[in-house]
Amino acid sequence: MRGDVWILLDSRSFGGIERHVEVIAQALQQAVPAAGITPRVVFLRDHGPHPLKTRLQAAGVPYESLADHPLALIQALRSRRPALLHTHGYRAGIQGRLSARLAGVPVISTFHAGEPGVGRVRLYQALDRLTSCLGPRLAVNETIASALPRPVAVHPNFIPIPPFNRGTPSPAIPRIGFVGRLSWEKGPDLFLALARRMEGRAAFHVFGDGPMRADLQAAAPPNLCFHGFQADVAAVWPMLDLLCLPSRHEGLPMAALEAMAAGVPVLAFGVGALPQLLATGAGLLVPPEDQSALEQALAAWLDSAPEARAALALAAYTRVFETYGCEAGVARLLAAYTSAA
């Protein structure tokens, strides 16, 4: 397959899907001489300034926002004829697949969300599954794939892997981090409860924003600090010794992959693709929503020797280096594109 690939999403903020789109757009652009394709990130509508737009511009990746009109995407597809449309997220998925079918443009969709929706979101998710038959389906883990009509190809997220350069653990009080959206499915309230029970043993840091922020800040113990949204998440990892993901639902979190690639081990509930990611000693895994087990695992890590912590950091890095790097991920994606087009 050769030609333009439009990577479609509808986004107001920056989270895991946006980071994934950024990674694949940059990786595909770097593969252009061999692959013969040109990626373009297309926002379904313009919601104003956006961190992803800033990051794409800095990387030299072309992007655009369509007019807020129900026929804007169909008209763009018919007049410009990209080789393939690749959708991400339920709004872009529903409208993208319908528009591509009407315009006669091949389409492929990636499904990211592992959490069940409520209210209007639940309706969108039902429509997303219903219209998924209009093109090939990719899912970031087996759980998400199992909820979709077959066939579905499981394509884990991937990231660029830097050289391993993790220093010795911080000699000061250990730093435990939460990185993600402050919403119920991500479990920031469980992170806060953990911080309260570990007061005096560790410093807890929250990086992110979302609808639960005000309530969380009002109830935060003294050892919990809020840093807000981080445009450059790479700057976060040197500030942490352990990433805690108390998510109630997950796909394959980019935060976990990027932390491990930076030599920051992960403690998480066994939801979504996290059991596969943290298998064989690559991280600390406890049963879903088992707060007691989460506390015990953290206490054991805090009590461990510096050498044991360093070994866990290296195991985490090795896991993502061997399985979740860009080279293998781009190869899988290009094969899927060729099949879809």
C-alpha positions as CSV (number, residue, x, y, z in Angstrom):
1,M,0.0,0.0,0.0
2,R,1.2,3.5,-0.9
3,G,-0.3,6.9,-0.4
4,D,-1.8,9.1,2.4
5,V,-3.1,7.5,5.6
6,W,-5.5,9.8,7.6
7,I,-5.4,9.1,11.3
8,L,-8.8,10.3,12.6
9,L,-9.8,11.2,16.1
10,D,-12.2,13.5,17.9
11,S,-10.4,15.0,21.0
12,R,-10.6,17.8,23.5
13,S,-7.8,16.7,25.8
14,F,-4.6,14.7,25.8
15,G,-4.6,11.1,27.1
16,G,-3.7,7.6,26.1
17,I,-5.5,7.6,22.7
18,E,-3.9,11.0,21.8
19,R,-0.4,9.7,22.9
20,H,-1.0,6.6,20.8
21,V,-1.9,8.6,17.8
22,E,1.2,10.8,18.3
23,V,3.4,7.7,18.5
24,I,2.0,6.0,15.4
25,A,2.0,9.2,13.3
26,Q,5.7,9.9,14.1
27,A,6.6,6.2,13.6
28,L,4.9,6.0,10.3
29,Q,6.5,9.3,9.1
30,Q,9.9,7.9,9.9
31,A,9.0,4.7,8.0
32,V,7.9,6.7,4.9
33,P,11.0,6.0,2.7
34,A,10.5,2.3,3.0
35,A,6.7,2.1,3.5
36,G,5.7,4.7,0.9
37,I,2.9,6.2,3.0
38,T,2.3,9.7,4.3
39,P,0.5,10.0,7.7
40,R,-1.8,12.9,8.4
41,V,-3.6,13.4,11.7
42,V,-7.2,14.6,11.1
43,F,-9.3,16.0,14.0
44,L,-12.9,15.4,13.3
45,R,-13.7,18.9,14.5
46,D,-11.8,21.8,15.8
47,H,-12.0,22.2,19.6
48,G,-9.4,24.9,19.7
49,P,-5.8,24.8,21.0
50,H,-4.7,21.2,21.7
51,P,-1.5,19.7,23.2
52,L,-1.5,17.0,20.4
53,K,-1.5,19.7,17.7
54,T,1.5,21.4,19.4
55,R,3.4,18.1,19.6
56,L,2.6,17.2,16.0
57,Q,3.8,20.5,14.8
58,A,7.0,20.2,16.7
59,A,7.6,16.8,15.2
60,G,6.7,17.9,11.6
61,V,3.7,15.7,11.3
62,P,0.9,17.2,9.2
63,Y,-2.4,17.6,10.8
64,E,-5.7,19.5,10.2
65,S,-9.1,20.0,11.8
66,L,-12.3,19.5,9.8
67,A,-15.2,21.9,9.8
68,D,-17.9,21.1,12.4
69,H,-20.4,19.9,9.8
70,P,-21.8,16.3,9.5
71,L,-20.7,16.1,5.8
72,A,-17.3,17.6,6.2
73,L,-15.5,14.3,6.5
74,I,-17.4,12.7,3.6
75,Q,-16.6,15.7,1.4
76,A,-12.9,15.6,2.3
77,L,-12.6,11.9,1.7
78,R,-14.4,12.1,-1.7
79,S,-12.3,15.1,-2.9
80,R,-8.9,14.1,-1.7
81,R,-9.1,10.3,-1.7
82,P,-6.6,9.1,0.9
83,A,-5.4,5.5,0.6
84,L,-6.8,4.6,4.0
85,L,-8.6,6.1,7.0
86,H,-7.6,4.9,10.4
87,T,-10.0,5.8,13.2
88,H,-9.4,6.0,17.0
89,G,-12.1,6.5,19.6
90,Y,-15.8,5.9,19.4
91,R,-16.9,9.2,17.9
92,A,-14.3,9.2,15.2
93,G,-14.9,5.4,14.7
94,I,-18.7,5.8,14.1
95,Q,-18.5,8.8,11.8
96,G,-15.3,7.7,10.1
97,R,-16.5,4.2,9.1
98,L,-19.9,5.5,7.9
99,S,-18.2,8.4,5.9
100,A,-15.5,6.1,4.5
101,R,-18.1,3.6,3.3
102,L,-20.1,6.4,1.6
103,A,-17.0,7.9,0.0
104,G,-15.5,4.6,-1.2
105,V,-12.3,4.9,0.9
106,P,-10.9,1.9,2.8
107,V,-11.1,2.2,6.6
108,I,-9.6,0.4,9.6
109,S,-10.4,1.1,13.3
110,T,-8.5,0.7,16.6
111,F,-10.5,0.1,19.7
112,H,-8.9,1.4,22.9
113,A,-11.5,1.6,25.7
114,G,-11.8,-1.1,28.3
115,E,-14.3,0.6,30.6
116,P,-18.1,0.4,30.2
117,G,-19.7,3.7,29.5
118,V,-22.7,5.3,31.2
119,G,-25.4,7.5,29.8
120,R,-24.7,8.9,26.3
121,V,-21.3,7.2,26.2
122,R,-22.9,3.8,26.6
123,L,-25.0,4.6,23.5
124,Y,-22.0,5.7,21.6
125,Q,-20.1,2.5,22.5
126,A,-23.0,0.4,21.3
127,L,-23.1,2.3,18.0
128,D,-19.3,1.9,17.8
129,R,-19.6,-1.9,18.1
130,L,-22.5,-2.0,15.7
131,T,-20.7,0.0,13.0
132,S,-17.4,-1.8,13.5
133,C,-18.4,-4.3,10.8
134,L,-17.8,-1.6,8.2
135,G,-14.1,-2.2,8.3
136,P,-11.3,-4.3,9.8
137,R,-11.0,-4.1,13.6
138,L,-7.9,-3.8,15.8
139,A,-8.0,-3.9,19.6
140,V,-5.2,-3.1,22.0
141,N,-6.0,-6.2,24.2
142,E,-7.9,-9.5,24.2
143,T,-10.6,-8.2,26.6
144,I,-11.6,-5.4,24.2
145,A,-11.3,-7.7,21.3
146,S,-13.7,-10.2,22.9
147,A,-16.5,-7.6,23.0
148,L,-16.3,-6.9,19.2
149,P,-17.6,-8.9,16.3
150,R,-15.0,-11.4,14.9
151,P,-12.5,-11.3,13.3
152,V,-10.5,-8.9,15.4
153,A,-6.7,-8.5,15.4
154,V,-5.0,-7.7,18.7
155,H,-2.5,-4.9,18.2
156,P,-0.8,-3.8,21.5
157,N,0.2,-0.2,21.8
158,F,3.9,0.5,21.1
159,I,6.3,3.2,22.0
160,P,9.8,4.4,21.1
161,I,12.3,2.8,23.5
162,P,15.2,4.9,24.7
163,P,18.5,3.4,25.9
164,F,18.3,2.2,29.5
165,N,19.6,4.9,31.7
166,R,17.9,4.5,35.1
167,G,20.1,5.6,38.0
168,T,20.0,4.3,41.5
169,P,16.7,4.7,43.4
170,S,16.2,8.1,45.0
171,P,18.0,8.2,48.4
172,A,15.2,10.4,49.8
173,I,11.7,9.2,50.6
174,P,10.4,7.0,47.8
175,R,8.2,8.7,45.2
176,I,5.1,7.0,44.1
177,G,3.2,8.3,41.1
178,F,-0.2,8.3,39.4
179,V,-0.2,9.4,35.8
180,G,-3.5,9.6,34.0
181,R,-7.0,11.1,33.8
182,L,-8.6,11.8,37.1
183,S,-11.8,9.9,36.4
184,W,-13.5,7.0,38.1
185,E,-12.2,4.2,35.8
186,K,-8.6,5.1,36.5
187,G,-9.0,4.8,40.2
188,P,-7.4,8.1,41.5
189,D,-9.6,7.8,44.6
190,L,-7.9,4.4,45.4
191,F,-4.5,6.1,44.9
192,L,-5.5,8.8,47.4
193,A,-6.6,6.1,49.9
194,L,-3.3,4.3,49.4
195,A,-1.4,7.6,50.0
196,R,-3.3,8.2,53.3
197,R,-2.4,4.7,54.6
198,M,1.2,5.1,53.6
199,E,1.7,8.6,55.2
200,G,5.2,8.8,56.5
201,R,6.6,6.0,54.3
202,A,6.4,7.5,50.8
203,A,5.6,10.7,48.9
204,F,2.7,10.4,46.4
205,H,2.4,12.5,43.3
206,V,-0.5,12.9,40.9
207,F,0.1,14.0,37.3
208,G,-3.1,14.6,35.3
209,D,-6.4,16.3,35.3
210,G,-10.0,15.4,35.1
211,P,-13.5,15.6,36.6
212,M,-12.5,14.2,40.0
213,R,-9.6,16.6,40.7
214,A,-11.4,19.1,42.9
215,D,-12.9,16.4,45.2
216,L,-9.5,14.6,45.3
217,Q,-7.6,17.7,46.3
218,A,-10.1,18.5,49.0
219,A,-9.5,15.1,50.6
220,A,-5.8,14.7,49.9
221,P,-3.5,13.8,52.8
222,P,-0.3,15.9,53.4
223,N,1.9,13.4,51.6
224,L,0.0,13.7,48.3
225,C,0.9,16.4,45.7
226,F,-1.0,17.4,42.6
227,H,0.9,18.5,39.6
228,G,-1.8,18.9,37.0
229,F,-1.7,18.0,33.3
230,Q,1.8,17.3,31.9
231,A,2.4,18.2,28.3
232,D,5.8,16.4,28.4
233,V,5.2,13.2,30.2
234,A,8.8,12.2,29.6
235,A,9.8,14.8,32.2
236,V,7.7,13.0,34.8
237,W,9.6,9.7,35.0
238,P,12.8,11.0,36.6
239,M,10.6,12.3,39.4
240,L,9.2,8.9,40.2
241,D,10.5,5.6,41.7
242,L,7.3,3.6,41.1
243,L,4.2,4.1,39.0
244,C,0.9,3.0,40.6
245,L,-2.1,2.2,38.3
246,P,-5.1,1.4,40.5
247,S,-7.4,1.3,37.4
248,R,-10.8,-0.3,37.6
249,H,-10.8,-0.7,33.8
250,E,-8.0,-0.5,31.2
251,G,-6.9,-1.1,27.7
252,L,-3.1,-1.1,27.4
253,P,-2.1,2.1,29.2
254,M,0.6,4.1,27.4
255,A,1.6,5.5,30.8
256,A,2.7,2.0,31.9
257,L,4.7,1.3,28.7
258,E,6.4,4.7,28.9
259,A,7.2,4.4,32.6
260,M,8.8,0.9,32.1
261,A,10.7,2.2,29.1
262,A,12.2,4.9,31.5
263,G,13.1,2.3,34.0
264,V,10.2,3.1,36.4
265,P,8.5,-0.2,37.5
266,V,4.7,-0.5,37.7
267,L,2.3,-1.6,40.5
268,A,-1.1,-2.2,39.1
269,F,-4.4,-4.1,39.4
270,G,-4.7,-7.0,37.0
271,V,-7.1,-5.4,34.5
272,G,-7.1,-5.0,30.7
273,A,-3.7,-6.0,29.2
274,L,-1.8,-5.3,32.4
275,P,-1.5,-9.0,33.4
276,Q,0.3,-9.7,30.1
277,L,2.4,-6.6,30.3
278,L,3.6,-7.2,33.8
279,A,4.0,-11.0,33.5
280,T,7.1,-12.9,34.4
281,G,8.3,-10.5,37.0
282,A,8.2,-7.3,34.9
283,G,6.1,-5.5,37.5
284,L,4.0,-5.8,40.5
285,L,0.4,-7.1,39.9
286,V,-2.4,-7.5,42.4
287,P,-6.1,-8.7,42.0
288,P,-8.5,-6.0,40.6
289,E,-9.8,-3.5,43.2
290,D,-8.1,-5.4,46.1
291,Q,-6.9,-2.4,48.1
292,S,-5.4,-4.5,50.8
293,A,-3.3,-6.4,48.3
294,L,-2.3,-3.1,46.7
295,E,-1.1,-1.8,50.1
296,Q,0.8,-5.0,50.9
297,A,2.5,-5.0,47.5
298,L,3.6,-1.4,48.0
299,A,4.8,-2.1,51.5
300,A,6.9,-5.1,50.3
301,W,8.4,-2.9,47.6
302,L,9.2,-0.2,50.1
303,D,10.9,-2.7,52.4
304,S,12.9,-4.3,49.6
305,A,16.6,-3.6,49.2
306,P,17.9,-1.1,46.6
307,E,19.3,-3.9,44.6
308,A,15.9,-5.6,44.3
309,R,14.3,-2.3,43.3
310,A,17.0,-1.8,40.6
311,A,16.5,-5.4,39.3
312,L,12.7,-4.7,39.0
313,A,13.3,-1.5,37.1
314,L,15.6,-3.4,34.7
315,A,13.1,-6.2,34.2
316,A,10.4,-3.6,33.4
317,Y,12.6,-2.0,30.8
318,T,13.6,-5.3,29.3
319,R,9.9,-6.3,28.9
320,V,8.9,-3.3,26.9
321,F,12.2,-3.3,24.9
322,E,11.7,-6.9,23.7
323,T,7.9,-6.7,23.0
324,Y,6.5,-3.2,22.7
325,G,9.0,-1.2,20.6
326,C,8.2,0.8,17.5
327,E,9.9,-1.5,15.0
328,A,7.6,-4.5,15.7
329,G,4.6,-2.3,16.2
330,V,5.0,-0.4,12.9
331,A,5.5,-3.7,11.1
332,R,2.2,-5.1,12.5
333,L,0.4,-1.8,11.6
334,L,1.7,-1.7,8.0
335,A,0.6,-5.3,7.5
336,A,-2.9,-4.4,8.7
337,Y,-2.9,-1.3,6.5
338,T,-2.0,-3.4,3.4
339,S,-4.7,-5.9,4.1
340,A,-7.3,-3.2,4.7
341,A,-6.5,-1.2,1.6
